[in-house]
Amino acid sequence: MHARDTSKATDGTPTRPAGRVPVRAAGPEASVLALQRAAGNAAVSRAVQRVRGAGAGASKQGEHVFNALDALAMKVYTTLKDMRERRVGELNEQVKSKSLSREQAGRAKAQTGVKERLEHLRTHAEAAGAKRDHPRFRSAMQGAAKDAGGDQNSRDYSELSNAVMAAVGTCGTRQWNGGAALERYRGAALESVIIDQVARTQLRDNELPKADRKAFETWFEETRAAMHALFDDIIGTADAVHEMLRVTRRGAGGYPDRGRPGADELSDTDAEPDAGADSDAGSGPDA
């Protein structure tokens, strides 16, 4: 008896040849099964989680546990440094034209000493960035869920960044007000913005070996403390530059406040030139 030919159905529709198993197109789940068959260890389980997460809003570079507050601090540093240098240039021009007395020039020079404070902010930002950029702990394969506009954590951080730069732009004016606009980001409110808790949990619980989890939590706590201190330093440095701009804007600058743009933005207590000052100029502030 001959074996029945099953290569064609009785209705003329082609069917698979006898003995062949249909091959399903490879995809994430097929890759998962292949990994699981190859080995059943914990490392493969973590790889499985990454394969499944790859299509759920994961970034090719990973999702950082901490947002880049250090990069924002560097933007603040650059902005404040430019503000100081512009004021120093203005004062030096007034010294050359002898429109400042010795007393005024000395007062101005003392107030422009925020250069050291600015450099401290720069080195602080660099150190916090180095702490954040840990080769094993800095990012997870998956973070908070994304939609067309990104994820909520990213939107919140963009709002923080915009608020900080807008506030820093008011240094030297009444609107700075001790950085009052940024007070709402202190403490736990800052953490909710600069930390991606989904990425933290994903990395700790699903991607890192158990032996590394204690070290990860130590790094996390140290980095969190560093970011809080850096945010405080951003506000403190901006406040120092604000004070320099406030004091040197009119009184030490040797010119009357009335009739100048922005003259009414500050209180009258530092608006008046030094009374009875000698007309000879001293040495100007060094940039």
Secondary structure as the mmCIF struct_conf table of DSSP 4:
data_model
#
loop_
_struct_conf.conf_type_id
_struct_conf.id
_struct_conf.beg_label_comp_id
_struct_conf.beg_label_asym_id
_struct_conf.beg_label_seq_id
_struct_conf.end_label_comp_id
_struct_conf.end_label_asym_id
_struct_conf.end_label_seq_id
HELX_LH_PP_P HELX_LH_PP_P1 HIS A 2 ARG A 4
BEND BEND1 SER A 7 SER A 7
STRN STRN1 LYS A 8 LYS A 8
TURN_TY1_P TURN_TY1_P1 THR A 10 ASP A 11
BEND BEND2 GLY A 12 GLY A 12
STRN STRN2 PRO A 14 PRO A 14
HELX_LH_PP_P HELX_LH_PP_P2 ARG A 16 PRO A 17
TURN_TY1_P TURN_TY1_P2 ALA A 18 GLY A 19
HELX_LH_PP_P HELX_LH_PP_P3 ARG A 20 ALA A 26
HELX_RH_AL_P HELX_RH_AL_P1 PRO A 28 ALA A 38
BEND BEND3 ASN A 41 ASN A 41
HELX_RH_AL_P HELX_RH_AL_P2 ALA A 42 GLY A 53
TURN_TY1_P TURN_TY1_P3 ALA A 54 GLY A 57
TURN_TY1_P TURN_TY1_P4 LYS A 60 GLN A 61
STRN STRN3 GLU A 63 HIS A 64
BEND BEND4 VAL A 65 VAL A 65
STRN STRN4 PHE A 66 PHE A 66
HELX_RH_AL_P HELX_RH_AL_P3 LEU A 69 LYS A 96
TURN_TY1_P TURN_TY1_P5 SER A 97 LYS A 98
BEND BEND5 LEU A 100 LEU A 100
HELX_RH_AL_P HELX_RH_AL_P4 ARG A 102 GLN A 111
TURN_TY1_P TURN_TY1_P6 THR A 112 VAL A 114
HELX_RH_AL_P HELX_RH_AL_P5 LYS A 115 ARG A 132
TURN_TY1_P TURN_TY1_P7 PRO A 135 PHE A 137
BEND BEND6 ARG A 138 ARG A 138
STRN STRN5 SER A 139 ALA A 140
BEND BEND7 MET A 141 MET A 141
BEND BEND8 ALA A 144 ALA A 144
STRN STRN6 ASP A 147 ASP A 147
TURN_TY1_P TURN_TY1_P8 ALA A 148 GLY A 149
STRN STRN7 GLY A 150 GLY A 150
HELX_RH_AL_P HELX_RH_AL_P6 GLN A 152 VAL A 168
TURN_TY1_P TURN_TY1_P9 GLY A 169 GLY A 172
BEND BEND9 THR A 173 THR A 173
TURN_TY1_P TURN_TY1_P10 ARG A 174 TRP A 176
HELX_RH_3T_P HELX_RH_3T_P1 ASN A 177 TYR A 185
BEND BEND10 ARG A 186 ARG A 186
TURN_TY1_P TURN_TY1_P11 GLY A 187 GLY A 187
HELX_RH_AL_P HELX_RH_AL_P7 ALA A 188 ILE A 194
STRN STRN8 ILE A 195 ILE A 195
HELX_RH_AL_P HELX_RH_AL_P8 GLN A 197 GLN A 202
HELX_RH_PI_P HELX_RH_PI_P1 LEU A 203 GLU A 207
BEND BEND11 LEU A 208 LEU A 208
HELX_RH_3T_P HELX_RH_3T_P2 LYS A 210 ASP A 212
HELX_RH_AL_P HELX_RH_AL_P9 ARG A 213 ARG A 249
TURN_TY1_P TURN_TY1_P12 ARG A 250 GLY A 254
BEND BEND12 TYR A 255 TYR A 255
BEND BEND13 ASP A 257 ASP A 257
TURN_TY1_P TURN_TY1_P13 ARG A 258 GLY A 259
BEND BEND14 ARG A 260 ARG A 260
TURN_TY1_P TURN_TY1_P14 PRO A 261 GLY A 262
HELX_RH_3T_P HELX_RH_3T_P3 ALA A 263 GLU A 265
BEND BEND15 LEU A 266 LEU A 266
HELX_RH_3T_P HELX_RH_3T_P4 ASP A 268 ASP A 270
TURN_TY1_P TURN_TY1_P15 ALA A 271 ALA A 271
BEND BEND16 GLU A 272 GLU A 272
HELX_LH_PP_P HELX_LH_PP_P4 PRO A 273 ASP A 274
TURN_TY1_P TURN_TY1_P16 ALA A 275 GLY A 276
BEND BEND17 SER A 279 ASP A 280
HELX_LH_PP_P HELX_LH_PP_P5 SER A 283 ASP A 286
#
